[in-house]
Amino acid sequence: MRDRELMQQALNKLEFFAYMKSVSEDTKSLITALRERLAQPNRVWVGLEEEDLFDIASVNFGEPDLLLFVEMGKLVQKELKELNT
């Protein structure tokens, strides 16, 4: 389950308890904080272009491994995107 889904579930439970009975100021502050955070838009994944990967690889590695490191960079970036979106 994603973080936003968990935050929404937590907010729903807290709002339910707040509706059913009196809750502390800390709980009210937590409800407000969760509402504000959920109102913010999702961040959009911004990856590196192939040219960026090529530049990084050429500065740090050089021939003959240059293309190998560019491909590795693409694979790492793909995994990170899956984890973060």
N, CA, C and O atoms as CSV, one atom per row, in Angstrom:
chain,resi,resn,atom,element,x,y,z
A,1,MET,N,N,0.846,-1.183,0.000
A,1,MET,CA,C,0.000,0.000,0.000
A,1,MET,C,C,0.892,1.247,0.000
A,1,MET,O,O,1.906,1.291,0.696
A,2,ARG,N,N,0.518,2.221,-0.759
A,2,ARG,CA,C,1.287,3.457,-0.898
A,2,ARG,C,C,1.091,4.371,0.312
A,2,ARG,O,O,0.113,4.256,1.052
A,3,ASP,N,N,2.048,5.278,0.489
A,3,ASP,CA,C,2.012,6.204,1.624
A,3,ASP,C,C,0.753,7.057,1.652
A,3,ASP,O,O,0.149,7.239,2.710
A,4,ARG,N,N,0.349,7.585,0.489
A,4,ARG,CA,C,-0.848,8.431,0.451
A,4,ARG,C,C,-2.089,7.655,0.874
A,4,ARG,O,O,-2.956,8.192,1.564
A,5,GLU,N,N,-2.174,6.402,0.465
A,5,GLU,CA,C,-3.325,5.580,0.849
A,5,GLU,C,C,-3.330,5.355,2.356
A,5,GLU,O,O,-4.380,5.412,2.995
A,6,LEU,N,N,-2.154,5.099,2.917
A,6,LEU,CA,C,-2.060,4.908,4.367
A,6,LEU,C,C,-2.416,6.189,5.120
A,6,LEU,O,O,-3.118,6.149,6.130
A,7,MET,N,N,-1.929,7.320,4.623
A,7,MET,CA,C,-2.260,8.589,5.268
A,7,MET,C,C,-3.754,8.857,5.198
A,7,MET,O,O,-4.342,9.338,6.168
A,8,GLN,N,N,-4.377,8.553,4.063
A,8,GLN,CA,C,-5.813,8.775,3.928
A,8,GLN,C,C,-6.589,7.880,4.888
A,8,GLN,O,O,-7.560,8.323,5.500
A,9,GLN,N,N,-6.171,6.633,5.023
A,9,GLN,CA,C,-6.839,5.728,5.960
A,9,GLN,C,C,-6.687,6.221,7.395
A,9,GLN,O,O,-7.643,6.200,8.170
A,10,ALA,N,N,-5.484,6.663,7.742
A,10,ALA,CA,C,-5.260,7.188,9.091
A,10,ALA,C,C,-6.126,8.420,9.343
A,10,ALA,O,O,-6.724,8.559,10.410
A,11,LEU,N,N,-6.190,9.306,8.359
A,11,LEU,CA,C,-7.025,10.500,8.487
A,11,LEU,C,C,-8.491,10.127,8.663
A,11,LEU,O,O,-9.181,10.692,9.512
A,12,ASN,N,N,-8.960,9.191,7.876
A,12,ASN,CA,C,-10.356,8.754,8.001
A,12,ASN,C,C,-10.663,8.241,9.403
A,12,ASN,O,O,-11.701,8.579,9.973
A,13,LYS,N,N,-9.771,7.430,9.962
A,13,LYS,CA,C,-9.975,6.886,11.318
A,13,LYS,C,C,-9.945,8.000,12.357
A,13,LYS,O,O,-10.787,8.048,13.253
A,14,LEU,N,N,-8.969,8.894,12.231
A,14,LEU,CA,C,-8.874,9.995,13.192
A,14,LEU,C,C,-10.108,10.890,13.134
A,14,LEU,O,O,-10.622,11.307,14.172
A,15,GLU,N,N,-10.587,11.186,11.926
A,15,GLU,CA,C,-11.787,12.013,11.797
A,15,GLU,C,C,-13.012,11.296,12.377
A,15,GLU,O,O,-13.879,11.933,12.976
A,16,PHE,N,N,-13.080,9.987,12.201
A,16,PHE,CA,C,-14.181,9.215,12.769
A,16,PHE,C,C,-14.163,9.316,14.293
A,16,PHE,O,O,-15.194,9.572,14.915
A,17,PHE,N,N,-12.980,9.113,14.895
A,17,PHE,CA,C,-12.877,9.197,16.356
A,17,PHE,C,C,-13.156,10.612,16.846
A,17,PHE,O,O,-13.771,10.800,17.895
A,18,ALA,N,N,-12.704,11.604,16.088
A,18,ALA,CA,C,-12.963,12.992,16.472
A,18,ALA,C,C,-14.454,13.294,16.427
A,18,ALA,O,O,-14.956,14.055,17.254
A,19,TYR,N,N,-15.163,12.707,15.474
A,19,TYR,CA,C,-16.598,12.904,15.350
A,19,TYR,C,C,-17.341,12.204,16.495
A,19,TYR,O,O,-18.321,12.733,17.019
A,20,MET,N,N,-16.872,11.022,16.877
A,20,MET,CA,C,-17.555,10.213,17.880
A,20,MET,C,C,-17.346,10.721,19.309
A,20,MET,O,O,-18.223,10.586,20.162
A,21,LYS,N,N,-16.178,11.305,19.553
A,21,LYS,CA,C,-15.905,11.786,20.911
A,21,LYS,C,C,-14.910,12.926,20.869
A,21,LYS,O,O,-14.321,13.226,19.831
A,22,SER,N,N,-14.739,13.542,21.996
A,22,SER,CA,C,-13.793,14.640,22.114
A,22,SER,C,C,-12.367,14.096,22.026
A,22,SER,O,O,-12.042,13.091,22.657
A,23,VAL,N,N,-11.532,14.753,21.253
A,23,VAL,CA,C,-10.143,14.315,21.122
A,23,VAL,C,C,-9.211,15.446,21.550
A,23,VAL,O,O,-9.615,16.606,21.628
A,24,SER,N,N,-7.974,15.093,21.823
A,24,SER,CA,C,-6.996,16.059,22.302
A,24,SER,C,C,-6.601,17.050,21.211
A,24,SER,O,O,-6.853,16.833,20.026
A,25,GLU,N,N,-5.981,18.134,21.642
A,25,GLU,CA,C,-5.478,19.133,20.692
A,25,GLU,C,C,-4.395,18.527,19.807
A,25,GLU,O,O,-4.279,18.895,18.638
A,26,ASP,N,N,-3.595,17.596,20.349
A,26,ASP,CA,C,-2.584,16.920,19.542
A,26,ASP,C,C,-3.227,16.148,18.396
A,26,ASP,O,O,-2.729,16.165,17.270
A,27,THR,N,N,-4.324,15.478,18.684
A,27,THR,CA,C,-5.025,14.722,17.644
A,27,THR,C,C,-5.622,15.663,16.618
A,27,THR,O,O,-5.583,15.376,15.421
A,28,LYS,N,N,-6.171,16.776,17.060
A,28,LYS,CA,C,-6.708,17.765,16.116
A,28,LYS,C,C,-5.592,18.319,15.227
A,28,LYS,O,O,-5.796,18.533,14.032
A,29,SER,N,N,-4.425,18.550,15.808
A,29,SER,CA,C,-3.284,19.033,15.024
A,29,SER,C,C,-2.836,17.997,14.010
A,29,SER,O,O,-2.471,18.338,12.885
A,30,LEU,N,N,-2.864,16.735,14.408
A,30,LEU,CA,C,-2.496,15.656,13.499
A,30,LEU,C,C,-3.487,15.559,12.342
A,30,LEU,O,O,-3.082,15.351,11.198
A,31,ILE,N,N,-4.763,15.706,12.624
A,31,ILE,CA,C,-5.788,15.690,11.576
A,31,ILE,C,C,-5.533,16.822,10.589
A,31,ILE,O,O,-5.585,16.616,9.376
A,32,THR,N,N,-5.263,17.995,11.097
A,32,THR,CA,C,-4.987,19.148,10.233
A,32,THR,C,C,-3.750,18.912,9.377
A,32,THR,O,O,-3.757,19.194,8.179
A,33,ALA,N,N,-2.694,18.396,9.987
A,33,ALA,CA,C,-1.452,18.137,9.251
A,33,ALA,C,C,-1.662,17.108,8.142
A,33,ALA,O,O,-1.154,17.273,7.033
A,34,LEU,N,N,-2.402,16.059,8.440
A,34,LEU,CA,C,-2.682,15.042,7.426
A,34,LEU,C,C,-3.531,15.605,6.289
A,34,LEU,O,O,-3.281,15.304,5.122
A,35,ARG,N,N,-4.522,16.411,6.619
A,35,ARG,CA,C,-5.355,17.029,5.583
A,35,ARG,C,C,-4.500,17.894,4.652
A,35,ARG,O,O,-4.634,17.832,3.430
A,36,GLU,N,N,-3.619,18.702,5.253
A,36,GLU,CA,C,-2.763,19.588,4.467
A,36,GLU,C,C,-1.816,18.793,3.567
A,36,GLU,O,O,-1.626,19.127,2.397
A,37,ARG,N,N,-1.230,17.743,4.126
A,37,ARG,CA,C,-0.290,16.932,3.341
A,37,ARG,C,C,-0.992,16.227,2.187
A,37,ARG,O,O,-0.452,16.156,1.083
A,38,LEU,N,N,-2.181,15.710,2.432
A,38,LEU,CA,C,-2.922,15.028,1.373
A,38,LEU,C,C,-3.445,16.001,0.316
A,38,LEU,O,O,-3.721,15.597,-0.814
A,39,ALA,N,N,-3.582,17.269,0.671
A,39,ALA,CA,C,-4.045,18.271,-0.293
A,39,ALA,C,C,-2.937,18.666,-1.270
A,39,ALA,O,O,-3.216,19.227,-2.330
A,40,GLN,N,N,-1.695,18.378,-0.921
A,40,GLN,CA,C,-0.576,18.696,-1.802
A,40,GLN,C,C,-0.554,17.703,-2.967
A,40,GLN,O,O,-0.870,16.525,-2.794
A,41,PRO,N,N,-0.181,18.185,-4.142
A,41,PRO,CA,C,-0.151,17.278,-5.292
A,41,PRO,C,C,0.978,16.259,-5.175
A,41,PRO,O,O,1.981,16.496,-4.502
A,42,ASN,N,N,0.797,15.131,-5.837
A,42,ASN,CA,C,1.867,14.134,-5.915
A,42,ASN,C,C,3.038,14.717,-6.680
A,42,ASN,O,O,2.860,15.478,-7.630
A,43,ARG,N,N,4.224,14.355,-6.261
A,43,ARG,CA,C,5.401,14.778,-7.009
A,43,ARG,C,C,5.516,13.917,-8.261
A,43,ARG,O,O,5.201,12.728,-8.256
A,44,VAL,N,N,5.969,14.543,-9.313
A,44,VAL,CA,C,6.130,13.855,-10.583
A,44,VAL,C,C,7.582,13.396,-10.710
A,44,VAL,O,O,8.512,14.147,-10.416
A,45,TRP,N,N,7.756,12.155,-11.152
A,45,TRP,CA,C,9.098,11.610,-11.349
A,45,TRP,C,C,9.788,12.380,-12.467
A,45,TRP,O,O,9.240,12.542,-13.557
A,46,VAL,N,N,10.994,12.852,-12.182
A,46,VAL,CA,C,11.820,13.500,-13.187
A,46,VAL,C,C,13.121,12.724,-13.248
A,46,VAL,O,O,13.930,12.767,-12.321
A,47,GLY,N,N,13.310,12.020,-14.339
A,47,GLY,CA,C,14.494,11.184,-14.489
A,47,GLY,C,C,15.582,11.874,-15.288
A,47,GLY,O,O,15.412,12.998,-15.761
A,48,LEU,N,N,16.688,11.192,-15.427
A,48,LEU,CA,C,17.794,11.681,-16.227
A,48,LEU,C,C,17.595,11.267,-17.677
A,48,LEU,O,O,17.122,10.166,-17.960
A,49,GLU,N,N,17.955,12.145,-18.578
A,49,GLU,CA,C,17.931,11.822,-20.003
A,49,GLU,C,C,19.151,10.963,-20.321
A,49,GLU,O,O,20.116,10.932,-19.557
A,50,GLU,N,N,19.097,10.271,-21.447
A,50,GLU,CA,C,20.230,9.436,-21.855
A,50,GLU,C,C,21.508,10.278,-21.973
A,50,GLU,O,O,22.596,9.815,-21.631
A,51,GLU,N,N,21.369,11.495,-22.452
A,51,GLU,CA,C,22.529,12.390,-22.570
A,51,GLU,C,C,23.144,12.674,-21.197
A,51,GLU,O,O,24.366,12.723,-21.058
A,52,ASP,N,N,22.290,12.861,-20.183
A,52,ASP,CA,C,22.787,13.074,-18.819
A,52,ASP,C,C,23.568,11.863,-18.333
A,52,ASP,O,O,24.654,11.995,-17.768
A,53,LEU,N,N,23.003,10.679,-18.560
A,53,LEU,CA,C,23.683,9.447,-18.154
A,53,LEU,C,C,25.013,9.299,-18.881
A,53,LEU,O,O,26.010,8.890,-18.286
A,54,PHE,N,N,25.025,9.629,-20.158
A,54,PHE,CA,C,26.246,9.551,-20.947
A,54,PHE,C,C,27.308,10.499,-20.387
A,54,PHE,O,O,28.472,10.121,-20.256
A,55,ASP,N,N,26.908,11.732,-20.055
A,55,ASP,CA,C,27.847,12.709,-19.489
A,55,ASP,C,C,28.412,12.226,-18.158
A,55,ASP,O,O,29.616,12.319,-17.916
A,56,ILE,N,N,27.543,11.713,-17.305
A,56,ILE,CA,C,27.998,11.211,-16.000
A,56,ILE,C,C,28.969,10.055,-16.182
A,56,ILE,O,O,30.010,9.994,-15.528
A,57,ALA,N,N,28.616,9.135,-17.081
A,57,ALA,CA,C,29.469,7.966,-17.320
A,57,ALA,C,C,30.802,8.379,-17.927
A,57,ALA,O,O,31.840,7.844,-17.538
A,58,SER,N,N,30.800,9.314,-18.866
A,58,SER,CA,C,32.053,9.699,-19.521
A,58,SER,C,C,32.989,10.420,-18.563
A,58,SER,O,O,34.207,10.260,-18.646
A,59,VAL,N,N,32.437,11.206,-17.662
A,59,VAL,CA,C,33.272,11.910,-16.687
A,59,VAL,C,C,33.860,10.942,-15.659
A,59,VAL,O,O,34.999,11.104,-15.222
A,60,ASN,N,N,33.069,9.934,-15.279
A,60,ASN,CA,C,33.480,9.060,-14.192
A,60,ASN,C,C,34.118,7.742,-14.629
A,60,ASN,O,O,34.819,7.108,-13.840
A,61,PHE,N,N,33.885,7.324,-15.869
A,61,PHE,CA,C,34.375,6.004,-16.262
A,61,PHE,C,C,35.192,6.027,-17.536
A,61,PHE,O,O,36.367,5.658,-17.505
A,62,GLY,N,N,34.634,6.435,-18.632
A,62,GLY,CA,C,35.368,6.464,-19.893
A,62,GLY,C,C,35.310,5.153,-20.649
A,62,GLY,O,O,34.686,4.191,-20.202
A,63,GLU,N,N,35.966,5.122,-21.800
A,63,GLU,CA,C,35.965,3.951,-22.678
A,63,GLU,C,C,36.706,2.803,-22.017
A,63,GLU,O,O,37.606,3.093,-21.228
A,64,PRO,N,N,36.424,1.540,-22.257
A,64,PRO,CA,C,35.393,1.008,-23.134
A,64,PRO,C,C,34.095,0.729,-22.392
A,64,PRO,O,O,33.159,0.179,-22.973
A,65,ASP,N,N,34.024,1.100,-21.117
A,65,ASP,CA,C,32.860,0.754,-20.297
A,65,ASP,C,C,31.747,1.793,-20.348
A,65,ASP,O,O,30.753,1.666,-19.634
A,66,LEU,N,N,31.896,2.787,-21.155
A,66,LEU,CA,C,30.957,3.905,-21.186
A,66,LEU,C,C,29.520,3.455,-21.433
A,66,LEU,O,O,28.628,3.808,-20.662
A,67,LEU,N,N,29.285,2.695,-22.478
A,67,LEU,CA,C,27.913,2.270,-22.804
A,67,LEU,C,C,27.341,1.338,-21.742
A,67,LEU,O,O,26.143,1.373,-21.459
A,68,LEU,N,N,28.189,0.513,-21.162
A,68,LEU,CA,C,27.742,-0.366,-20.082
A,68,LEU,C,C,27.200,0.447,-18.913
A,68,LEU,O,O,26.143,0.123,-18.372
A,69,PHE,N,N,27.908,1.494,-18.521
A,69,PHE,CA,C,27.466,2.305,-17.392
A,69,PHE,C,C,26.228,3.133,-17.728
A,69,PHE,O,O,25.406,3.393,-16.850
A,70,VAL,N,N,26.086,3.546,-18.980
A,70,VAL,CA,C,24.864,4.236,-19.386
A,70,VAL,C,C,23.675,3.288,-19.243
A,70,VAL,O,O,22.631,3.677,-18.720
A,71,GLU,N,N,23.829,2.055,-19.703
A,71,GLU,CA,C,22.756,1.069,-19.585
A,71,GLU,C,C,22.455,0.739,-18.122
A,71,GLU,O,O,21.294,0.576,-17.746
A,72,MET,N,N,23.485,0.644,-17.312
A,72,MET,CA,C,23.272,0.408,-15.878
A,72,MET,C,C,22.508,1.565,-15.253
A,72,MET,O,O,21.627,1.358,-14.418
A,73,GLY,N,N,22.850,2.789,-15.660
A,73,GLY,CA,C,22.138,3.960,-15.163
A,73,GLY,C,C,20.662,3.919,-15.504
A,73,GLY,O,O,19.820,4.286,-14.685
A,74,LYS,N,N,20.345,3.473,-16.713
A,74,LYS,CA,C,18.939,3.346,-17.128
A,74,LYS,C,C,18.212,2.322,-16.266
A,74,LYS,O,O,17.075,2.543,-15.851
A,75,LEU,N,N,18.878,1.201,-16.002
A,75,LEU,CA,C,18.253,0.156,-15.183
A,75,LEU,C,C,18.018,0.631,-13.752
A,75,LEU,O,O,16.954,0.392,-13.181
A,76,VAL,N,N,19.010,1.301,-13.177
A,76,VAL,CA,C,18.871,1.820,-11.808
A,76,VAL,C,C,17.744,2.842,-11.761
A,76,VAL,O,O,16.926,2.827,-10.841
A,77,GLN,N,N,17.701,3.724,-12.744
A,77,GLN,CA,C,16.664,4.747,-12.798
A,77,GLN,C,C,15.274,4.119,-12.910
A,77,GLN,O,O,14.327,4.590,-12.281
A,78,LYS,N,N,15.151,3.056,-13.710
A,78,LYS,CA,C,13.871,2.362,-13.860
A,78,LYS,C,C,13.405,1.797,-12.526
A,78,LYS,O,O,12.233,1.921,-12.173
A,79,GLU,N,N,14.321,1.175,-11.783
A,79,GLU,CA,C,13.976,0.609,-10.469
A,79,GLU,C,C,13.558,1.701,-9.488
A,79,GLU,O,O,12.576,1.547,-8.761
A,80,LEU,N,N,14.302,2.796,-9.470
A,80,LEU,CA,C,13.957,3.908,-8.577
A,80,LEU,C,C,12.591,4.488,-8.900
A,80,LEU,O,O,11.825,4.831,-8.000
A,81,LYS,N,N,12.290,4.595,-10.188
A,81,LYS,CA,C,10.989,5.133,-10.586
A,81,LYS,C,C,9.870,4.235,-10.096
A,81,LYS,O,O,8.854,4.724,-9.601
A,82,GLU,N,N,10.043,2.931,-10.228
A,82,GLU,CA,C,9.014,1.995,-9.774
A,82,GLU,C,C,8.812,2.087,-8.262
A,82,GLU,O,O,7.690,1.957,-7.772
A,83,LEU,N,N,9.894,2.311,-7.531
A,83,LEU,CA,C,9.783,2.410,-6.079
A,83,LEU,C,C,9.146,3.725,-5.623
A,83,LEU,O,O,8.537,3.789,-4.555
A,84,ASN,N,N,9.290,4.758,-6.430
A,84,ASN,CA,C,8.888,6.096,-5.991
A,84,ASN,C,C,7.663,6.655,-6.678
A,84,ASN,O,O,7.315,7.815,-6.457
A,85,THR,N,N,6.997,5.868,-7.503
A,85,THR,CA,C,5.781,6.385,-8.135
A,85,THR,C,C,4.625,5.445,-7.861
A,85,THR,O,O,3.505,5.697,-8.306
